[in-house]
Amino acid sequence: MRHRRADFPLQVPEVLKNPAERFSGRVESYRQFRPGYPVEIVDRLRSECGLSSDAVVADIAAGTGLLSAIFLQAGFPVIAVEPNAEMRAACAELAREYPKLRCVEGTAEAPGLPDGSVDLITVAQAMHWFDLKRARMEFARILRPGGSQELQPGGWCAAIYNNRHLGGDAFHDGYEQLLREFGIDYLHVKEQHVGRRRLAQFFAPAQMQCAVFANRQMLTREALEGRTLSASYIPQPGHPRFEEMRAALARLFEENARQGVVTMRYDCVVCWGRIVQEP
């Protein structure tokens, strides 16, 4: 079935505006305790998108560089585009080990990169923060048609989400309930996540392909708290419900830990396709 971009909303709702500011004060928790991404993603996109070894990757809304890292490890030059200064500074520390990293200030709607300058755009855990119509126009502008090995209409883009399991056992059931109880605007954020249907419309008229990779975190009590505090909708210290939430999280850990850890499971969904410029 062919999708049309015009039949679904593209603008970010008011409740989710100014996403860059939502993560201020959470950067260290984000860097240390958010899940990374399976390295198999790189091989799949290298093959499917025909990327040469020197293909330039633009990681949009790169955050602390969790996704950028696996492309840097594979030897690709990466431009990490990130609007939040704290996040960007944390990402820039990767350059000590990976000199092919360049961090720049920018957004999906205004990445500040030259026309036709990148071979692959990646977006991890962030499409729901974008004005998709404006972002798509900019993606089409900065992408090199066909990638680095073939001249075809449109350049390559990949959207990646670590989708946490929402249930299935006592721990995942309890964690989801905790977020619903204490998350400040958790349900609003959850409702805006960009699923496969909206992604297919984003890539239309080009076809989208997807793959799913299993992912997980083994979390100590401290790491579980850090993972939770990395979310933009979770109360921070000083919030009236922070201590109550922290106690509930500790109980959840004690009830479900095995050998000092709980396992948080994810389906890492990777969707890719060409972004064809508007006629």
FENVEN-V969986 format. One record per run of one state. SS is the DSSP state (alpha for helix, beta for strand, coil for the rest). FROM is the first residue (numbers start at 1). TO is the last residue. Records with the same first field share a line. If there is no record, write none. Layout:
SS: FROM-TO, FROM-TO
This chain:
coil: 1-4, 8-13, 17-18, 23-26, 34-39, 49-55, 61-65, 74-76, 82-84, 97-100, 105-117, 119-119, 125-126, 130-131, 144-154, 165-169, 183-185, 192-195, 204-207, 220-220, 230-241, 257-257, 259-260, 276-279
alpha: 5-7, 14-16, 19-22, 27-33, 40-48, 66-73, 85-96, 127-129, 132-142, 170-182, 186-191, 196-203, 221-229, 242-256
beta: 56-60, 77-81, 101-104, 118-118, 120-124, 143-143, 155-164, 208-219, 258-258, 261-275
